[in-house]
Amino acid sequence: MSKTQRRYIRMSDLQEVYGISRSTAYRAVQAGKLKIRKFGGSSLLKIEELDAMIEGEAEAAEV
């Protein structure tokens, strides 16, 4: 992974980048699928975890 590649995404950017609403992300956090990290006043999600959750749900839907 290059140093210029983003590792985290703000909760407020989820809709624009992934098409996932904040409420859906918070439900995933409550279910233990994602973990919120705080940095200053921002709530951040690790992109790697978000991608893994999306991939896992896509694979489950294919079965």
Residue frames as a rotation matrix with the C-alpha (Angstrom) as fourth column:
MET 1
0.586 0.810 0.000 0.00
0.810 -0.586 0.000 0.00
0.000 0.000 -1.000 0.00
SER 2
-0.249 -0.691 0.679 1.40
0.622 -0.652 -0.435 3.36
0.743 0.314 0.592 -0.93
LYS 3
-0.706 -0.106 -0.700 1.68
0.668 -0.425 -0.610 6.13
-0.233 -0.899 0.371 1.62
THR 4
-0.922 0.369 -0.114 -0.65
-0.386 -0.881 0.272 8.34
0.000 0.295 0.955 -0.43
GLN 5
-0.434 0.798 -0.417 -3.46
0.132 0.515 0.847 5.81
0.891 0.313 -0.329 -0.30
ARG 6
-0.170 0.467 0.868 -6.13
-0.858 -0.503 0.102 6.63
0.484 -0.727 0.486 2.28
ARG 7
-0.876 -0.168 -0.452 -6.52
0.061 0.892 -0.448 4.19
0.479 -0.420 -0.771 5.17
TYR 8
-0.610 0.677 -0.412 -9.56
0.592 0.044 -0.804 5.74
-0.526 -0.735 -0.428 6.84
ILE 9
-0.581 0.527 0.620 -12.77
0.371 -0.506 0.779 7.40
0.724 0.683 0.098 5.71
ARG 10
-0.923 0.331 0.195 -14.93
-0.363 -0.581 -0.728 9.84
-0.128 -0.743 0.657 7.64
MET 11
-0.523 0.819 0.235 -18.44
0.589 0.547 -0.595 8.72
-0.616 -0.173 -0.768 8.47
SER 12
0.170 0.628 -0.760 -19.70
-0.122 -0.752 -0.648 11.85
-0.978 0.203 -0.051 6.72
ASP 13
-0.324 -0.382 -0.866 -18.05
-0.879 -0.216 0.425 10.73
-0.349 0.899 -0.266 3.43
LEU 14
-0.669 0.025 0.743 -19.53
0.012 1.000 -0.022 7.21
-0.743 -0.006 -0.669 3.33
GLN 15
0.371 0.920 0.126 -22.62
0.212 0.048 -0.976 8.12
-0.904 0.389 -0.177 1.30
GLU 16
0.612 -0.162 -0.774 -20.63
-0.684 -0.600 -0.416 9.86
-0.396 0.784 -0.478 -1.41
VAL 17
-0.340 -0.901 -0.271 -17.82
-0.933 0.286 0.220 7.31
-0.121 0.328 -0.937 -1.72
TYR 18
-0.980 -0.107 0.166 -19.54
-0.115 0.993 -0.039 3.98
-0.161 -0.058 -0.985 -0.94
GLY 19
-0.418 0.900 -0.122 -23.24
-0.413 -0.069 0.908 4.75
0.809 0.430 0.401 -1.21
ILE 20
-0.245 0.268 -0.932 -23.68
0.756 0.654 -0.011 3.64
0.606 -0.708 -0.363 2.42
SER 21
0.461 0.481 0.746 -25.67
-0.083 -0.813 0.576 5.81
0.883 -0.328 -0.335 4.79
ARG 22
-0.501 -0.635 0.588 -24.32
-0.611 -0.222 -0.760 6.78
0.613 -0.740 -0.277 8.17
SER 23
0.203 0.644 0.738 -27.18
-0.963 0.268 0.032 4.95
-0.177 -0.717 0.674 9.88
THR 24
0.894 0.046 -0.445 -26.25
-0.207 0.924 -0.322 1.73
0.397 0.380 0.835 8.04
ALA 25
-0.062 -0.993 -0.104 -22.64
-0.096 0.110 -0.989 2.15
0.993 -0.052 -0.102 9.15
TYR 26
-0.415 -0.051 0.908 -23.71
-0.873 -0.260 -0.413 2.72
0.258 -0.964 0.064 12.75
ARG 27
0.709 0.674 0.206 -25.82
-0.701 0.703 0.114 -0.47
-0.068 -0.226 0.972 12.60
ALA 28
0.612 -0.579 -0.539 -22.74
0.051 0.709 -0.704 -2.33
0.789 0.404 0.463 11.39
VAL 29
-0.442 -0.748 0.496 -20.80
-0.461 -0.285 -0.840 -0.89
0.770 -0.600 -0.219 14.33
GLN 30
0.036 0.561 0.827 -23.52
-0.997 0.079 -0.011 -2.04
-0.071 -0.824 0.562 16.75
ALA 31
0.928 0.340 -0.155 -23.39
-0.363 0.917 -0.163 -5.52
0.087 0.207 0.974 15.17
GLY 32
0.483 -0.821 0.305 -19.61
-0.150 0.265 0.952 -5.64
-0.863 -0.505 0.005 15.67
LYS 33
0.680 -0.187 0.709 -18.81
0.704 0.434 -0.562 -5.64
-0.203 0.881 0.427 11.94
LEU 34
0.220 -0.591 0.776 -17.01
0.411 -0.665 -0.624 -2.26
0.885 0.456 0.096 12.02
LYS 35
0.169 -0.246 -0.955 -15.14
0.958 -0.188 0.218 -0.23
-0.233 -0.951 0.203 14.60
ILE 36
0.826 0.124 0.550 -15.23
0.277 -0.939 -0.205 3.56
0.491 0.322 -0.809 14.82
ARG 37
-0.159 -0.885 -0.438 -11.99
0.987 -0.134 -0.086 5.37
0.017 -0.446 0.895 15.52
LYS 38
0.885 0.431 -0.177 -12.04
0.448 -0.892 0.069 8.95
-0.128 -0.141 -0.982 16.75
PHE 39
-0.309 -0.942 0.133 -9.52
0.951 -0.306 0.037 11.53
0.006 0.138 0.990 15.59
GLY 40
-0.994 0.051 0.099 -10.16
-0.058 -0.996 -0.073 15.03
0.095 -0.078 0.992 16.79
GLY 41
-0.391 0.920 0.030 -13.84
-0.605 -0.232 -0.762 15.63
-0.694 -0.316 0.647 16.16
SER 42
-0.108 0.306 -0.946 -14.07
-0.952 0.243 0.187 13.09
0.287 0.921 0.265 13.31
SER 43
0.335 0.241 0.911 -15.47
-0.430 0.899 -0.080 9.58
-0.838 -0.365 0.405 13.39
LEU 44
-0.156 -0.531 -0.833 -13.39
-0.988 0.073 0.138 7.39
-0.013 0.844 -0.536 11.11
LEU 45
0.803 0.308 0.510 -13.76
-0.276 0.951 -0.140 3.89
-0.528 -0.029 0.848 9.69
LYS 46
-0.336 -0.933 0.128 -10.85
-0.367 0.255 0.895 1.82
-0.868 0.253 -0.428 8.49
ILE 47
0.102 0.375 -0.921 -11.29
-0.985 -0.089 -0.145 1.35
-0.136 0.923 0.360 4.73
GLU 48
-0.740 -0.451 -0.499 -9.82
-0.524 0.852 0.007 -2.16
0.422 0.267 -0.866 4.86
GLU 49
-0.864 0.469 0.181 -12.49
0.126 0.549 -0.826 -3.23
-0.487 -0.692 -0.534 7.39
LEU 50
-0.045 0.875 -0.482 -15.25
-0.557 -0.423 -0.715 -1.54
-0.829 0.237 0.506 5.40
ASP 51
-0.152 -0.092 -0.984 -14.17
-0.965 0.229 0.127 -3.30
0.213 0.969 -0.123 2.19
ALA 52
-0.956 -0.231 -0.179 -13.99
-0.182 0.950 -0.253 -6.65
0.228 -0.209 -0.951 4.01
MET 53
-0.555 0.824 0.113 -17.52
-0.036 0.112 -0.993 -6.17
-0.831 -0.555 -0.033 5.38
ILE 54
0.148 0.609 -0.779 -18.87
-0.844 -0.333 -0.421 -5.30
-0.516 0.720 0.464 1.92
GLU 55
-0.448 -0.405 -0.797 -17.09
-0.785 0.605 0.134 -8.28
0.428 0.686 -0.589 0.33
GLY 56
-0.986 0.075 0.152 -18.39
-0.034 0.791 -0.611 -10.60
-0.166 -0.608 -0.777 3.05
GLU 57
-0.196 0.978 -0.075 -21.97
-0.244 -0.123 -0.962 -9.46
-0.950 -0.170 0.262 2.48
ALA 58
0.099 0.179 -0.979 -21.60
-0.987 -0.110 -0.120 -9.80
-0.129 0.978 0.166 -1.28
GLU 59
-0.768 -0.432 -0.473 -20.27
-0.492 0.871 0.003 -13.35
0.410 0.235 -0.881 -0.93
ALA 60
-0.814 0.523 0.252 -23.11
0.050 0.497 -0.867 -14.27
-0.579 -0.693 -0.430 1.46
ALA 61
0.052 0.871 -0.489 -25.66
-0.610 -0.360 -0.706 -12.94
-0.791 0.335 0.512 -1.04
GLU 62
-0.215 -0.232 -0.949 -24.17
-0.953 0.264 0.151 -15.11
0.216 0.936 -0.278 -3.81
VAL 63
-0.966 -0.238 0.099 -24.63
-0.257 0.920 -0.295 -18.33
-0.021 -0.310 -0.950 -1.81
